[in-house]
Amino acid sequence: METEEKQLELYDSLIKYRDKRAKVLPDVAAAGDAVRDAVYKDGALSHKVKRLIAMAVALGIGCMPCIIAQTRQAVEAGASKEEVLEAASVLLAIHGTSGYAESWRVVKVLEEMGMM
């Protein structure tokens, strides 16, 4: 599948709607931010591993903005392209081809980040 759509630009364009929602519901946004911050901090699992898990979960549920964001954040947390693609491949074993079909977005994000 060839697409000219830039995944990182697409995600960045969607953020403005999240920000608009947060202005209307600041308490909800703050609560969501607090949960996110607590979940992704280093613990028994590293921040990087948690982002890789989140990316695979996002692929499984088909959440396009989540796939893009979690891929980028996994790389920013130090994940290599091999780690990212292996984490995406775990989904294939558990979820089957329907979730794995969206993994082209992971490759495209890696490509846009200069890793492919």
N, C-alpha and C positions, 0 to 999 in steps of 0.2 A: 504494500500500500504506500503510495507516494502522496505526501501532502505538503503543501507550501505553508500551511498554517503554522505559525510559530507558537509553540506551546507556552513558553515563558511569557510572551506578550499576551497571549490569550488569558493566562492566569492573572497577570497584572491588570488587565482590563476588567476582570471580574471583581477584583478587590474593592473597587470603588463602590460596588453595591453592598458589600459587607460593611464598609465604612459608613454608608448611608443608614443602613439598618442599625448600626451601633449608636448613631446619633439619636435615633428614636428610642432605642432600648438600651441605654448605657449600662444599667444594672445587669442585664442579661449578657451583654458583651463582656463586662468585667468578670462575671461568674465563669463564662466560657474560657476567658483568658487565664483565669486562676486554675481551672481544671487542666487546661493544656500545659501550663507551666509546671504544675505538680507532676503530671504524667510523664513528661519528656525529660525531666532532670535525671542526671546520673543516679543510679541506685544499684540494685543487684544486676540490672542490665544497663549498659551504657546508653547515653543519648543517641549515639549512632545506631545501635542495634534496635532501639525503640523506633527510630525513624524508618529503618528497613522493614520492621514488622508492620508499621503503619502503612507503608507503601504497598505491601502485599495485601493487607486488608482492604485498602482503597481499590486495588485492582479487582479484588473479589466482589466488592459491592458495586463496582462500576462508577465510582465518584470521580469524574474527570478532574475537577479542580484539586481534589485530594491527591490523585495520582501525580499530578504535576508538582504540587507543593511538597509532597512527601519525598518524591524523587530528588528534587532540588535540595531539600533540607537534609536528606541523608548524605548527599555529596558534600554539602557545606559542613556537615558533622564529621567528615573525613572518610566516607565510604568510597571505595574504588568502583570503577565501572563493573568489574567482575563481581564484587559484593552486591551491587545493585541488581545486576542481571541474575545472579544466583537467587537472591531473595524473591525476585519476580518469578523465577522458575519454580520455587517451592509452591507457589499458588497453583501451578499446573498439576502438581501431584495431589493437592488437596481439593481444589475447586474444579479442575478440569479446564477444558479449552475455552469455555465462555468467558471466564475472567481473564485468562491469559491472552485472549484476543486484543485486549486493550493495552497490552504491554508494549505495543509500538510507540505509545506515548512516552514510556520510560526511555526507550532508545532515542526518541526524538529530543527529549529533554537533555539527555547525556550528550547528544550531538550538538545541541545549541550551547551547552556549557563547554564545548571544545574537548570532550572526552572520547568521542567516537570519530 
